Amino acid sequence: MGTIEQGSRGVLIVEDDPDIRETIAQILEEEGYEVRGASNGKQALDLLREGARPQLILLDLMMPILDGWGFRAEQRSDPRIADIPVIVISADGNLRQQATKIAANGYLRKPVGIETLLSTVARYLKP
């Protein structure tokens, strides 16, 4: 996982499970996306505030330090990063309701199929 430059086909994966984060990153990188990973919401906010500018954030909800709900509240309150679309990825039984509650742009239920992941990401990234 490398850097994400403004205007790139960049995705930030915010997921505390390193196996899931790395698997999603590998799939996306093989399709030509630039990917960065963060293991919690605080780390993701730090990356964004330091200048990483993905076109899409894939966000887990249940994470240590700063969870997905806290991350999204912070993101939405910061005008520099508030406009970056967020797709929630979770195994939560109330996923649709949780995604709506944090005003996410969409959601994917774990485990996520490769084709579903790729088609969802493609909808949000500029060619």
N, C-alpha and C positions, 0 to 999 in steps of 0.2 A: 504494500500500500504506500502510495507516494503523496505528492502534494496535489492540491486542487487549485487551479488557477481560475480567475474570473473568466467567464465565457467558455469554459471547458464543459465537457460532458461529465461533470463531477457529482459523485454521490458520497455523502457522509453516512456511515453506518454506526449507529449508537446502540451498542449491544454488549452486555456484560459477559456473555458466554463466548469465550474466545473461539471455540469450534464453530459456532454459528456465524460469528462475525467473519472469520477467515473463509468459511465456505461461501458465504454470500459475496465477499470481496473477490474471491477467485472466479466465481461465475461471471460477475460484472466486468472484471478486468479482461477476461477472455472475450468479451463482447466489445471491448474497446473503451469502456468507461474508466475514468480516473476515480480512484476510490481512496478514502481515508477512513480510519476506524477510530472509535472512542469507546472506552469501556464503561462510561457513565455520563450522565448529563453534564456534570461540571467539566469534565475533560472536553466534551463536545463544545460547550460554550467557550472555553478557553481557545480552542482551535478556531472557532468562528470569529471571535473577537480579535484574534491575532492575524486575521486576514484570509483564512480559508473561505472560499466562496463556492460551495457546491450549488448545483441547480436543484438538488433533492436531498432530503434527509430521511433515512429509514430509521425509525425510532422504536426501541423496545420500551415497555412501560416499567417493568419491575427490574430495577437496578439499584446497586448500593450508591452511597454518597449523594447523588442527586438523581432521582427517578425520572421517568418520562414525563409525568405530570408537572414536576418542578421545572424540568428543562423547557417544556413547552410554554409555561407561564413566563419564564425568563426570556425565552426567544421572542415571544409575542410583544413583550414590553420594551424590546430593544429595536428601535427603528432601523438600525444597520442590518439586522438579520431577520426581522419579522416577516419579510415577504418570501422567504425560502419555503417551498412546500414541504410538508411532512406527511409521510406514510407511516402509520403505526404498524409494527410487526409484533404480534403477541399471541400467546395461547389462551389468553383470558376468555372465559366463557361469555362475558358481556362485551366482547371486543367492539362491536359496532357502536354500542352506547358509550364506551370509553373513548373511542376515536371522536365521536360527535362532541362529547363533553369538553375535549381539549381543542376542538376546532381543527382537527387533522384533515388533510385533503383526501385521505383514504386510509384503508387498512388492509392488511394481509394476515391471515391466520396461520400460525405455526402448526405443523411444519409446512413451509411454503414450497410449492412445486416450482421447478426451474422456469417453465414456460409462463406461469402466472407471474412470477417475479419479474422476468424480462419484459413481459407485455405491460405490466404496471409501471415499471421504471421508464420504459420508452414513451409512455403517454406524457410524462412530465419533463422530459429532456429535449432540448432543441437539437435538431439534426446537425 
